[in-house]
């Protein structure tokens, strides 16, 4: 029985990922206001629930690996199942969040009626890049102590932060930026490239191999905590940027891990 316990957490990861997809398309809208009190645009009422479900999927994703190592029941089945769940929760579900923001940004344009749905199709490049990254990870024996490219759960959590930032931010510039299709096209290109690149990136599992990596991981943690105190949900993108920059700075140290 215990050998299937990690798989249960993995399936719950998938369960919450599916609910995140459902939440992005729930009916109803919620108006948001800028800092001057003016209405910006209405967003799907339940889209911030998608953020919650993706976060819960992230918790399940953490615990499936933790429990598997604790019980010493790592298996090929578990690894493949984890990848299948991750591509839904952190690839497909975030793609639908971006799809909705693209739909809203294009709908707010003066020429909205002339825009084809094909303009929203690039949102699914995130899911495609995530699937490619997971397949590459499964056959790569060098990623036991560090990652090559940014892990897909990080991209999922990052994308899930945007509905919360848009809905709760009092900074008009940010809200309007997230209603720009060019912002989302740029975002899609950047995060997709980050997932499929071969650049070494920090992993918590690195600590067991090289204590020198304690400092960079603490720097990332401090970045997230301080950002949370002052900028609330913006702590997630700030933390993500910090993670990428610190990983690049310590690239040589990371590659020395055996």
C-alpha positions as CSV (number, residue, x, y, z in Angstrom):
1,X,0.0,0.0,0.0
2,X,2.7,2.5,1.0
3,X,4.4,2.3,-2.5
4,X,1.2,3.8,-3.9
5,X,1.0,6.7,-1.4
6,X,3.2,9.1,-3.4
7,X,1.1,8.3,-6.5
8,X,-2.0,9.4,-4.6
9,X,-0.4,12.8,-4.0
10,X,0.5,12.9,-7.7
11,X,-3.1,12.2,-8.7
12,X,-4.3,15.0,-6.4
13,X,-1.9,17.2,-8.2
14,X,-3.7,16.3,-11.5
15,X,-7.1,16.7,-9.8
16,X,-6.3,20.3,-8.8
17,X,-4.8,21.0,-12.2
18,X,-8.1,20.0,-13.8
19,X,-10.1,22.2,-11.5
20,X,-7.8,25.1,-12.3
21,X,-8.7,24.7,-16.0
22,X,-12.4,24.6,-15.1
23,X,-12.1,27.7,-13.0
24,X,-10.6,29.8,-15.8
25,X,-13.9,29.4,-17.8
26,X,-16.5,29.8,-15.1
27,X,-19.3,32.3,-16.0
28,X,-19.6,35.6,-14.4
29,X,-17.4,38.7,-14.2
30,X,-15.8,40.8,-11.6
31,X,-14.9,44.5,-12.2
32,X,-11.6,45.9,-11.0
33,X,-10.7,49.5,-10.2
34,X,-7.4,51.4,-10.6
35,X,-5.9,53.5,-7.9
36,X,-7.9,56.6,-9.0
37,X,-11.2,54.7,-8.7
38,X,-11.8,54.2,-12.4
39,X,-12.9,50.9,-13.8
40,X,-10.4,49.0,-15.8
41,X,-12.1,46.0,-17.2
42,X,-14.1,43.0,-16.0
43,X,-12.3,39.7,-15.6
44,X,-13.8,36.2,-15.3
45,X,-15.2,35.9,-11.7
46,X,-13.6,32.6,-10.9
47,X,-10.2,33.0,-12.5
48,X,-8.4,33.7,-9.2
49,X,-9.6,30.2,-8.1
50,X,-7.5,28.8,-10.8
51,X,-4.5,30.4,-9.1
52,X,-5.6,28.7,-5.8
53,X,-5.9,25.3,-7.5
54,X,-2.5,25.6,-9.2
55,X,-1.0,26.4,-5.8
56,X,-2.6,23.4,-4.3
57,X,-1.3,21.3,-7.2
58,X,2.1,22.6,-6.4
59,X,1.7,21.5,-2.7
60,X,0.8,18.0,-3.9
61,X,3.7,18.0,-6.3
62,X,6.1,18.8,-3.5
63,X,4.7,16.1,-1.2
64,X,4.6,13.3,-3.8
65,X,8.4,13.6,-4.1
66,X,8.9,14.1,-0.4
67,X,6.8,11.1,0.5
68,X,8.5,8.9,-2.1
69,X,11.9,9.7,-0.7
70,X,10.8,9.3,2.9
71,X,9.3,5.9,2.2
72,X,12.1,5.0,-0.3
73,X,9.5,3.9,-2.9
74,X,10.8,5.8,-6.0
75,X,9.6,4.1,-9.2
76,X,9.6,4.6,-12.9
77,X,5.8,4.6,-12.8
78,X,5.8,7.4,-10.2
79,X,8.1,9.5,-12.4
80,X,6.1,9.1,-15.5
81,X,2.8,9.8,-13.6
82,X,4.3,12.9,-12.1
83,X,5.2,14.3,-15.5
84,X,1.8,13.6,-16.8
85,X,0.2,15.5,-13.9
86,X,2.7,18.3,-14.1
87,X,2.0,19.0,-17.8
88,X,-1.7,19.5,-17.0
89,X,-1.3,21.5,-13.7
90,X,1.6,23.6,-14.6
91,X,1.5,23.6,-18.4
92,X,-2.1,23.4,-19.7
93,X,-3.8,25.2,-16.8
94,X,-1.5,28.2,-16.9
95,X,-1.9,28.3,-20.7
96,X,-5.6,28.7,-20.2
97,X,-5.0,31.6,-17.8
98,X,-2.8,33.3,-20.4
99,X,-5.5,32.5,-23.0
100,X,-8.1,34.3,-20.9
101,X,-5.8,37.4,-20.5
102,X,-5.1,37.4,-24.2
103,X,-8.9,37.2,-24.9
104,X,-9.6,40.1,-22.5
105,X,-6.7,42.2,-23.9
106,X,-7.8,41.7,-27.5
107,X,-11.4,42.3,-26.5
108,X,-10.5,45.7,-25.1
109,X,-8.9,46.8,-28.4
110,X,-10.9,49.2,-30.6
111,X,-10.6,46.6,-33.5
112,X,-11.7,43.7,-31.3
113,X,-14.2,42.3,-33.8
114,X,-11.4,42.0,-36.4
115,X,-9.2,39.8,-34.2
116,X,-9.2,36.1,-35.0
117,X,-9.1,33.5,-32.2
118,X,-5.7,32.5,-33.7
119,X,-4.3,35.5,-31.9
120,X,-4.9,33.6,-28.6
121,X,-3.4,30.4,-29.8
122,X,0.2,31.3,-28.7
123,X,-0.9,30.8,-25.1
124,X,-0.6,27.0,-25.6
125,X,3.1,27.3,-26.5
126,X,3.6,27.3,-22.7
127,X,2.0,23.8,-22.5
128,X,4.0,22.6,-25.5
129,X,7.3,23.8,-24.1
130,X,6.4,22.3,-20.7
131,X,5.7,18.9,-22.2
132,X,9.0,19.0,-24.1
133,X,10.9,20.0,-21.0
134,X,9.3,17.1,-19.0
135,X,10.1,14.6,-21.7
136,X,13.7,15.8,-21.8
137,X,13.9,15.7,-18.0
138,X,12.7,12.0,-17.9
139,X,15.5,10.8,-20.1
140,X,18.3,13.1,-18.9
141,X,20.5,11.4,-16.2
142,X,22.4,14.7,-15.5
143,X,19.5,16.4,-13.7
144,X,19.7,14.4,-10.5
145,X,21.3,17.3,-8.5
146,X,20.3,20.4,-10.5
147,X,17.9,21.4,-13.2
148,X,18.5,22.2,-16.8
149,X,16.2,25.0,-17.6
150,X,13.5,26.3,-15.3
151,X,11.2,23.6,-13.8
152,X,7.7,23.6,-15.1
153,X,6.0,24.0,-11.6
154,X,7.8,27.3,-11.2
155,X,6.3,28.5,-14.5
156,X,2.9,27.3,-13.4
157,X,3.1,29.1,-10.0
158,X,4.4,32.3,-11.7
159,X,1.6,32.3,-14.2
160,X,-1.0,31.6,-11.5
161,X,0.2,34.8,-9.7
162,X,-1.0,37.1,-12.5
163,X,-4.8,36.9,-11.8
164,X,-4.2,37.7,-8.2
165,X,-1.9,40.6,-9.1
166,X,-4.4,41.9,-11.6
167,X,-7.4,41.5,-9.2
168,X,-5.8,43.0,-6.1
169,X,-3.1,45.4,-7.3
170,X,-3.7,49.1,-6.8
171,X,-1.1,49.9,-9.4
172,X,-2.8,51.0,-12.5
173,X,0.3,50.5,-14.7
174,X,0.4,46.8,-13.8
175,X,-3.2,46.2,-14.4
176,X,-3.1,47.9,-17.8
177,X,0.2,46.1,-18.7
178,X,-1.6,42.8,-18.2
179,X,-4.2,43.9,-20.7
180,X,-1.6,44.3,-23.4
181,X,-1.4,41.4,-25.8
182,X,2.3,42.3,-26.5
183,X,3.1,41.7,-22.8
184,X,1.6,38.2,-23.0
185,X,3.3,37.4,-26.3
186,X,6.6,38.4,-24.7
187,X,5.8,36.5,-21.6
188,X,5.0,33.3,-23.6
189,X,8.3,33.5,-25.5
190,X,10.4,34.1,-22.4
191,X,9.0,31.4,-20.1
192,X,8.9,28.9,-22.9
193,X,12.5,29.4,-23.7
194,X,13.4,29.3,-20.0
195,X,11.9,25.8,-19.7
196,X,13.6,24.3,-22.7
197,X,17.0,25.8,-22.4
198,X,20.0,23.7,-21.0
199,X,21.3,26.3,-18.6
200,X,21.9,24.8,-15.1
201,X,19.4,26.1,-12.5
202,X,19.4,25.8,-8.7
203,X,17.4,23.0,-7.0
204,X,16.8,22.5,-3.3
205,X,18.2,19.0,-3.7
206,X,21.6,20.6,-4.5
207,X,22.2,21.4,-0.9
208,X,23.0,17.8,-0.1
209,X,25.9,17.9,-2.6
210,X,27.4,21.4,-2.1
211,X,26.9,23.6,0.9
212,X,28.2,26.6,-1.1
213,X,24.7,26.7,-2.6
214,X,23.2,27.5,0.8
215,X,23.9,31.2,0.2
216,X,22.2,31.5,-3.2
217,X,19.2,29.6,-2.0
218,X,18.9,31.9,1.0
219,X,19.2,34.9,-1.3
220,X,16.2,33.7,-3.3
221,X,14.3,33.0,-0.1
222,X,15.1,36.5,1.3
223,X,14.0,38.0,-2.1
224,X,10.6,36.3,-1.8
225,X,10.0,37.2,1.8
226,X,11.0,40.9,1.5
227,X,8.9,41.2,-1.7
228,X,5.9,39.7,0.1
229,X,6.2,42.2,2.9
230,X,6.2,45.2,0.6
231,X,4.5,44.0,-2.7
232,X,2.2,41.1,-1.7
233,X,1.6,38.9,-4.8
234,X,4.3,40.6,-6.7
235,X,6.7,38.6,-4.5
236,X,6.1,35.6,-6.8
237,X,7.5,37.3,-10.0
238,X,10.2,39.1,-8.1
239,X,11.2,35.8,-6.5
240,X,11.2,34.1,-9.9
241,X,13.4,36.8,-11.4
242,X,15.7,36.5,-8.4
243,X,15.9,32.7,-8.8
244,X,16.9,33.0,-12.4
245,X,19.5,35.7,-11.8
246,X,21.1,33.9,-8.8
247,X,21.1,30.6,-10.8
248,X,22.9,32.3,-13.7
249,X,25.4,33.9,-11.3
250,X,26.2,30.6,-9.6
251,X,26.1,28.6,-12.8
252,X,29.7,27.3,-12.5
253,X,29.2,26.1,-8.9
254,X,26.0,24.3,-9.9
255,X,27.7,22.5,-12.8
256,X,30.3,21.1,-10.4
257,X,27.7,18.9,-8.7
258,X,28.2,15.2,-9.3
